[in-house]
Amino acid sequence: MKRRQAIAGLTGLAALQMPDRVWAETVLRGADVHVDGYPTVLAVQWLGAELERRTDGRLRLIHYPAGQLGREADTLTLVRHGALALTRVTIAALNNAFPDTALLSMPYVFDDVGHLRRALDGDPGRRLLAHLSNRGQIALCFYDAGVRGIYNIRHPVATPADLKGLKLRVPASDVFLTIMRRLGVNATPLAFGEVYSALQTGLIDGAENNWMSFVSSRQFEVAKHWSSSEHSMVPDVLLLSAAVDARLQPQDRELIRDLARQSVGVMRAAWDRALATARQRALESGVVDTAIDRQAFAQAVEPLIAELATGKQAGLYAAIRSLA
């Protein structure tokens, strides 16, 4: 109830279009479904601290982690209505509205994390940020979201055949649904914050995500079978409300964009430090990391890549692969 009331209150603030500009420019608000201390949360908190320091306190950012203002779909709506200034979401949440982002969610587009970062920092990333700056939002930068694996409460998974019959949570994205179904999974869209209880009750058998989210959400306490399928390296994106941006002074707009770009380095450093710790914590709790047949996984989803590589996203795919 408190979360719904907070969301309604923020939406009401946006509707009022406050003329004194106290909320619109002095106090900005941001949100993330990840918990306090998560690398993306740390990066946005750093951005807020720098924003306050660089403007001598004239601009401040209040950040709400751990899903305090709702799920990613909720915070997206709040940003588009100007009730939130910033939110971080997975690209998968934008695939349906922005089809060109589907390529980033596809399996085995990136060879490794270094390749991913070169692509996002280069021309492919700039093109995609421009593509996403629409529908009431401005895409500021990309954050890492890790190499994704598959985990479940039933049994080890080494090949796609082991996935047959498993009911796995996926983000509400047509792309992820297609990928998982191609692997033989009973794919079930579900909000990230609902996964833990769904695993506990057996509503789902498992999910797919990265080590950091697996551990920070405490899902590792329930699901003890992990497989590093590396089927996707889909990144996150930091979004700014276009309505809030329009009410800022020109120099403040540029400052926020500059700090967002700098925050990428803050996020990556925090991510790299925390990743090994998260994996070790899961393994020490009894999680078993099963080696996979990567070739079998790649072959199972190869038709999806072939379809994109020859379609309208062929140019973007070629640009990304050129940076491998």
C-alpha positions, 0 to 999 in steps of 0.5 A: 500500500505504501508503494502504491501511495508513493507512486500515486503521489509522485504522479500527482506531483508531475500532473501539477507541473509545479510552477515554483520549480522546487521539485522539478529542479532543486530535488530530483528523484531516481529509482532502481529495483536493485538493492542499496549497494548494487553497482547500478545503485552506487553509480546513480548515487555517485551521480547525485553526490557529484550533482549536488557538489558541482551545483553547490547544493542547488540540485540534489538527487534523492534515490529510491533503491530496492523497488521502493517505487515499484517495478521497472514498468512502474518507474518507466511510467513515472519517468515518462510522466515526469514524476521521476527524473531518473530510472535504471532498467534492463534493455529487455524492458524496452525491447517491445517498444524499441525493436532495435534494442532486441539485438542487445538481448540476443544470445552470443552477439557479444564474445565477452564483457570487453567486447560488450563494453567496446560496443556500448562505448562506441558507435553502436552504443551511441546509435542505440542511445539516440534510438531510445531517446523518445517517448518521454525519455532520454537515454543517458548511458548504458550500464553492465548487467552481467553475463546471464546464466540459468538457475533452477530448483530441480536439477543440473542443466548442462545442455538445452535438453535438460531445460525441457519442461522447466518453467523459468521466469524471463523478463516481460520481453518478446525477445527473451520469451523467444530465446527461452522457448527456442531452448525448450523452456516453458518461459514465464514473464514475471516481475523481478521482485516476485521471483524469490517467492515464486521459487519458494512456492514452486510457481516457477522452477527457475529463472535466468539472470546474472550472478549479482542479481541472483545473489543480491535478490537472495534467490540463491537461497532457494535455487541451488542449480546454476548453469553459466549458459552465457546466453545473453549479456543484455545491458541496462540503461539509465533513463532521464525524464524528458519532461524533467529535462525540459525544465532544467537550465541548459548548463544543468542538462549538460552537467547531468549528461556528463555525470551520467557518462562518468558514472559508467566507470564508477558502475563498472569498477563496482561491478568488477569488484563485486562479481567474484564476491557474489559468485563465491557467496553463492557457491559457499551456500551450496549452489552448484555451478554446472559446466554447459555444452556451449556449442549445443546452446549456441546451435539451438539459438543460431536461427535467431541470430541468422534472422537478425543478421540478415534483417533490418538490424544487419548493419548494427549487428555488423558494427557490433561484430566488428568490435569483437 
